[in-house]
Every structure is written in structure tokens, then in C-alpha cells.
């Protein structure tokens, strides 16, 4: 697939790197000469220095032959213009990143579709939603729903008192009989691996689990999680993400929002009626003390500075806050942040990638989630009639290395993948894939079974 | 020793072994000619077996394992080593056929072929078996577009590492990408190369040449090599053939990106390319000057002959091909000095030509000119512009360094050649002609002479210069610099 990515820095680069791995031809357009040189040195793609909303630059990028044009600059007007121009110049599909939620509402989306933009994405909005979801299920580190939550992926950190410590998957299965969930990957230290029957769980393992809706409580109990009640939350940073979160939860929870900029603080009071807006610097401990940080249940740091977010979260941890969430833009910080005890990391680049990469894949991919920090993906795919995946029981399937089937959604029902389950046509299958294996997974779901 | 090695030798050996496999296949192709012309097929067949088996066995032992990618160090080392290794194995056919029994001579002839220099140690070319002559031209053709580029085109596992290799092998400042994927870019470059070669082959064949000569000469032309199958090079062929070869030498000395654009109908881009305009400009002006000089001195008969000889010589030397229709060393000094100067200009970036390259001269001249302006307006920001884009200072420094190193190597080379007893003209001629990958020089290595009389030391030294020139100095110098081997 020919893909053109218009970006201004990291979001575009991350996307480019993710897509290049799955054998796409990538051209990246970016105004920054130096950054492009760097990415070109270690990635197999073409770079064009220039503004993506210029027709001549787009033509230079062979836009008429592009299957997909993705514009993810920070400035949404450029993105929208780029997508419209690209479409008019012959690109097959166009995606634009936007800042505000109102563009994404159903009635407004039509306008953009008429202009030729196929898909709009607002990473800030999605980041906000992810945080809200975590506030509803604060025991998990990361949550992603497939098919409206018929199956979910939970990332949980194994606590010291968890009953499964020292036990292997096989032992747990023997003890509990059939389970409504299944561990698909374990992140230990800096390694990510697929669990086998003999894999023993250890303290502080980060475990990715596919779970059915009704099995969540049992899962959390096994992971040693106590039920957390979230009533009081503190948000640091009144930018787009902070605003989205506050707006969504201010009627149900007690929300305090700390914003450093005075003008912005004042503006926020217009939008947020039930949130207490505090104008101040969250790095100031006295301020946190004054605002009663010890009574806070969840601390959410979403300023534009990753460092501030990490540090204030660490601070909050010191006050004994159970749930800390930090917005971290630097990918290299994610693992470190997780290791030093921040519960959840939100990263906008991964969010963009999660929502866009599926458009570069076949239509059998219905949903995809890039997992923070471990560079792997969880994919939901539809099994095509006559595809290799439907040919035999899961136990007998020859799956590529580094790939694990987590669960199956069939109509309104969902199943956890076990050896004697037979995948049928039109089933939605949730698969965990280590880096570089997605391509092979896709093949298993195609109609023609070449190579199998 | 720490467990982390500075250089991943496994991947280097792996690429080299693959390279040998590729080269061995091309050796095998010569057997067809040997069989057709009723010559012994053994020299090429045995060379094929040895080269292929060496490559194949190492590939089998090291090939399967997945290993880390190619870094900067591996890239440079692969490129530098590959040319040496290929030249070692490439000299086997000469030795097995007993046409060039001495290893030093055979190696010189092979590396002269691969680097597209075209300097020969043979005195009677026509005495050689045709299949060996075919291999001699084939070395040109493989080296022209680059054996590494070919490898990148067909080796999928190189991935990003391919770019490292291309940067180290391709002539010019930075290689243009014709396609987002490096493998696809390499395939397109070779595609254009093959297409142009076949076209020339066909035209020459339709003309007076037989099939064998057409093949060999088109190989040598498109690679800007210069090995002919005749003792008197191109002089014995008709004007038609000479004009065809002139045209294709000009094509070969042009940036292949421009061919690609032309094939896609984007002719406008050709005329926006300053290097291309200067390239054609130099050819035109120097040809006119030499033609006038020849006519005024009543040399070379008719005006057409003078013009043709002038044009052929200018194009042949400028593109660093080294075909000869006339002994320019017999011309008045003023005329052959101009030809000698052309040796320092070279072809275009991204072409198969050697030398310093036109774009470098262009940037240096522009920068020098702008220095004057800068002196008057110290506060002004005046970048060097090339093809309507400003050139980063970094590249200007790189070009300056290249030019300086080139000249220093040239000067050192001349001193060394003089030290071992060469006269002045032979010394500068041989160094300029090998460093620039041209072939014929001046003095005792003039257009109708050869390199047979040199001592073994001189031959090895000149071989080294050819490699330096073909890989544009930096690749070889980086590999032999102490910093390369220190972490």
C-alpha cells in the first residue's frame, strides 16, 4: 500500500515506523529538514521536506498513486486542508487529525465526509476517554474494549498479595476449572513474552489478559487487586486532554483541576461547571497539600510536559494515592515510568497509531490496539469464509511464532480461546501479536490459504 | 572483551557470500560464448564453480540465522571489502585461461574492470579468447551501476541497511530515492541501466558490429568503463557506431534519476537540473574549442572527422569512459591539456561515471563566488543554491573536504609514481586516469598505450587508487582510519 504521512515531528514518525514494518511504501512529508534526515537514516522510507497543504508538495509525493493519506500535524487546519487536497488529487483515502471533539459528532462528520475526509481522529479526545474508562475500572493499568466490551484486554500489575504468585497457568487452570479470561502476554523487567502452560507468575509482572465482561472481578481478585473506589480526583493540566476528562466525569466525581496558566484557568471555568479550577503550579508541594492531596483517589497528570507529569505522579504516589495516570509523550520514558510505579501511562502517539494502522490493513482487521511500552499489538480480525484460521481446532492451528489467540466473539456471545474451540467464518478473533508478526496473522484470516 | 562487538562481522560475511553467488552466475553466462566460439569452457566454468561454491558454502553456514541489521560501520566495511573480494575472484578466469597468468596483472585487470577504469595491461587484446573478453566487459557492467546496488535490489533482508550500503557505494553527494523502499529504488536504477544497455546493444548490432562486439561495447559504454574488444579501441569502427557510442556515453554520464524522470515524461525536470545543464555545456564548449583547434592545425582530415574525434574524446574522458578514436596525446599541447583537465571533472552525480563529479565543482564554484558577496555583506545570509534549493553548509564542507582529499591523494600519488622512476607526464597521467576511473591518461599511459610496463608495486598502488576513486574516497578512507576501529 502506498501511504503518505504528513506530520510535524514525532506522531508522524512513530506512525511511519509502525507502518513501514508491515511492508507498506511510506512517504513522509514534514517541514523539518533535520528530523527527516534522522528518520531516513534508520527507516526505509522516502522523505519530502515541505508543507503538506501545498499541492506541489503533494504531487511530488505522488499523491495520485496513494492509497492512504494520513495528516497528523498538531495544527488541525493543515490536516483538514491536506486531506481535502489529497483526496481531490487522487488519493484513495484520507485521514485527518483534529483537535476538537465537535468535529467528530455524527452530524458534523457528514460535512467532512462530503469534503472527502474519510476519517477524523482526535488523540486528545481518545486519551481523555481512556482515562475515564480507567477511572471506572481503576484496578487495571490499561483497558481496551473489543466489540463494545464483549471482550476486553486488561493490563494488570500483579500485586504482592496476589494468590497467583508462584503458580503456573496450568496450576491455575486445574484449580479453577474453566476461566473467563486468559493471559496473552507477560511483560517482566524489559522482556515481553507469551506465557506457556508452565510459566509462573511473579510479583510486579505486567500481564495482558483477554477477559469476558463477567469475569473481570475474578481476574482482578486473582491479580491481588483490592476494589478501589474513586470519588475524588485531581487533574493536573487544563489542556485538551484534561478538559475532556473533567467534562466527562465532573457530574459524577469530585474533580479538582490544576492549571498553571491564569487566562486558561479562567476560560476553563466557562466550560466546566462542577470542577474546581485551581490556578497554580502542581510541582509546588504546598499547593498540593493545601488542596488536600491525601484525600485524592486518583491523580491524573496531563500537562504538555512529560517530565512534569511523571514527577507530579511520583509525588502523588508518595502521598499514598492508589491510582496515578500520566500523559507521557516520549516513548522511551514509558517503560521507565511504569517501572518506577506510575500506574498508567497514556501516550498520544500510540493512540494515533492504534486508530490509524487498521486503515492500512485488509478489511478483516476491525480493531487494533498498540500496547504502551512493549511495541506489540492486539488485533481484532474477522475470520473470512474459507480462511486458514477456520480450517481446524485452535489446538491444531499452525500459528506463527509470537502470536496468541486470546478470544473469539461470535454474534452476541464471546469465548476465551481454548484448544478445542473451532473458529468459524465471520467470528471476530482477538489476537495478541509481538512486533513484526501482524502480517502473518492477517494471512491466516484471508480467503486464499497460500503458504499454509 | 565485552560481549557487544563493535562490528557485526557475521552480516558482513553473509552479504559478501551472497555477492559471490551473484557474481558467479554472471561468470557462468560467459560459458555460452565460449561454447559458441568453440573455445575452452573450463576457465569460466571452474571460476564459476570456485566462486559459487565459496559463496554458497558460507551462505549456507551463516545464511539462515537471523542477525542484527547493518549499521554505519558494517555498511562501509561491506562495500569496501566487497569490491576487493569480487576483484579477487573475478581475476580467476584470466588466470585459469592463462591469458593473464600473473596474479598481480590479473587482479589489476579485474579491478580496473569493476571500477570501470578501463586501464589494461594487455598489449594484444584481440589475441584473447572471446569468452574471456566477454568476462572482461562484464566486470565493467557489474561495476558500473554497482554490485552493491545490485545486491540491495535482490536481497530483501537488507532492509534499511540497504540505504547505508547505497550511500557508501553510489557516486554523488546523497543518493536520490526513486521509491519509498530502498530495494525498489535499487531495482529501478538497475532497470534503467539494463534498458539503456539493451537499447545500445540493439542499435550497435543493427549497425556494423556483430552480436559479440555489440554486447561487449554496450557493457563498457553504459558502465563508462572503456574496455574494447579491439586493439585500436573504437577507432576502427564507422562514424555511425562512434556517434551511437558517444550518445550512450552521454547517457551513462547523466544522473540516472533524470533518466527515470524522463521515462516518466517529466522532461521539464531535466531542464531544471543545473548539473545536467553544466554537463551538456562543458561537452559543447570544449568540443567546439578542440574542433576549432584541430581544424586550424590541419589535423585529422575533414571538419566532420575533427568534430567527431573532438566530441568523442571529450565525452569519453569527461564521462570517464576511456574509449579512444584518436591519439589525443599527439594533438597540440593546448588541446590535450584541455582533455587532461576534463579528467578532474568527471560525470554527473548518480551516474556510472567517475571522477570528482560535476555537482561538486558546481557547488564549490558557487560557494567561492558567494564568498565574495559575503565579504561585502557580512551580515547577509546567502546560501549556496542548487536546483533552486539552498544547500546546507554541512554539504558544502563535505564537498570541500572531498575536493581537498582528492587533490592531496592525486599529489601524493604523483610523488610516489615519480619516486619509482616514472617521468612527470606518466606519473600525473597514470594517477589521474586511475583515481578518476578513466583509463587512458597521458605520457606513457596515453590513449594508445597500456599499463603493462609498470612494476608490480605500481600496479597494486594504482589498483588501490582505482578503488579509492570508484568508492569516492570516503568509504575506503573511513575503513582504513583508526577512528573506524575504535568504539
Interface residues (C-beta under 8 A of the other chain):
Chain A: X2 X25 X26 X27 X33 X40 X41 X42 X43 X44 X45 X46
Chain B: X159 X160 X162 X163 X177 X179 X180 X181 X182 X183 X184 X392
